[in-house]
Amino acid sequence: MESTKAVYEQKKPYIEEEIITLLEAAGELNGGTTGYATNGPTFRLLLEFMLETGLRVSDAVRFDPGK
Protein backbone atom coordinates (compact mmCIF):
# COMPACT_ATOMS: atom_id res chain seq x y z
CA MET A 1 0.00 0.00 0.00
CA GLU A 2 1.34 3.43 -0.93
CA SER A 3 0.72 6.51 1.13
CA THR A 4 -0.69 9.53 -0.61
CA LYS A 5 0.65 12.97 0.10
CA ALA A 6 -1.87 15.80 0.38
CA VAL A 7 -1.50 18.51 -2.23
CA TYR A 8 -3.01 21.90 -1.50
CA GLU A 9 -3.71 24.55 -4.08
CA GLN A 10 -2.49 27.91 -2.88
CA LYS A 11 -5.16 30.57 -3.17
CA LYS A 12 -4.70 34.28 -3.56
CA PRO A 13 -5.82 36.37 -0.58
CA TYR A 14 -8.77 38.69 -0.89
CA ILE A 15 -7.99 42.18 -2.12
CA GLU A 16 -8.92 45.18 0.06
CA GLU A 17 -12.10 45.96 -1.90
CA GLU A 18 -13.33 42.37 -1.50
CA ILE A 19 -12.68 42.46 2.24
CA ILE A 20 -14.67 45.68 2.60
CA THR A 21 -17.56 44.16 0.62
CA LEU A 22 -17.52 40.98 2.73
CA LEU A 23 -17.52 42.90 6.00
CA GLU A 24 -20.37 45.16 4.89
CA ALA A 25 -22.46 42.15 3.82
CA ALA A 26 -21.68 40.32 7.08
CA GLY A 27 -22.89 43.30 9.09
CA GLU A 28 -26.26 43.17 7.34
CA LEU A 29 -27.04 39.52 8.06
CA ASN A 30 -30.34 39.09 9.86
CA GLY A 31 -32.14 36.20 8.23
CA GLY A 32 -30.88 33.23 10.16
CA THR A 33 -32.54 31.43 13.00
CA THR A 34 -29.42 30.31 14.86
CA GLY A 35 -25.83 31.33 15.39
CA TYR A 36 -24.11 34.35 13.90
CA ALA A 37 -26.60 34.68 11.03
CA THR A 38 -29.10 36.08 13.52
CA ASN A 39 -26.82 38.99 14.46
CA GLY A 40 -24.95 40.63 11.60
CA PRO A 41 -22.96 43.15 13.66
CA THR A 42 -21.64 40.38 15.92
CA PHE A 43 -20.71 38.27 12.90
CA ARG A 44 -18.87 41.22 11.35
CA LEU A 45 -17.01 41.76 14.62
CA LEU A 46 -15.97 38.10 14.61
CA LEU A 47 -14.66 38.44 11.03
CA GLU A 48 -12.75 41.61 11.91
CA PHE A 49 -11.27 39.85 14.95
CA MET A 50 -10.12 36.92 12.81
CA LEU A 51 -8.69 39.27 10.17
CA GLU A 52 -6.68 41.26 12.71
CA THR A 53 -5.40 38.34 14.77
CA GLY A 54 -5.06 35.62 12.15
CA LEU A 55 -7.12 33.20 14.24
CA ARG A 56 -8.86 30.31 12.55
CA VAL A 57 -12.65 30.15 12.71
CA SER A 58 -12.72 27.38 15.33
CA ASP A 59 -10.27 29.27 17.57
CA ALA A 60 -12.05 32.61 17.17
CA VAL A 61 -15.47 31.16 18.02
CA ARG A 62 -14.10 29.52 21.20
CA PHE A 63 -12.04 32.57 22.24
CA ASP A 64 -12.99 33.87 25.67
CA PRO A 65 -11.59 37.38 26.24
CA GLY A 66 -12.27 36.98 29.96
CA LYS A 67 -9.49 34.41 30.34
C-alpha positions, 0 to 999 in steps of 0.5 A, spaced: 500 500 500 502 506 498 501 513 502 498 519 498 501 525 500 496 531 500 496 537 495 493 543 497 492 549 491 495 555 494 489 561 493 490 568 492 488 572 498 482 577 498 484 584 495 482 590 500 475 591 496 473 584 497 474 584 504 470 591 505 464 588 501 464 581 505 464 585 512 459 590 509 455 584 507 456 580 514 454 586 518 447 586 514 445 579 516 439 578 519 435 572 516 438 566 520 434 562 525 441 560 529 448 562 530 451 568 527 446 569 522 441 572 527 446 577 528 450 581 523 454 586 527 456 580 531 458 576 525 462 582 522 465 583 529 468 576 529 470 576 522 474 583 523 477 579 529 479 573 525 482 578 520 486 582 525 489 576 529 489 571 524 485 566 528 482 560 525 474 560 525 474 554 530 479 558 535 475 565 534 469 562 536 471 559 542 475 565 544 474 567 551 476 574 552 475 573 559 481 568 560 
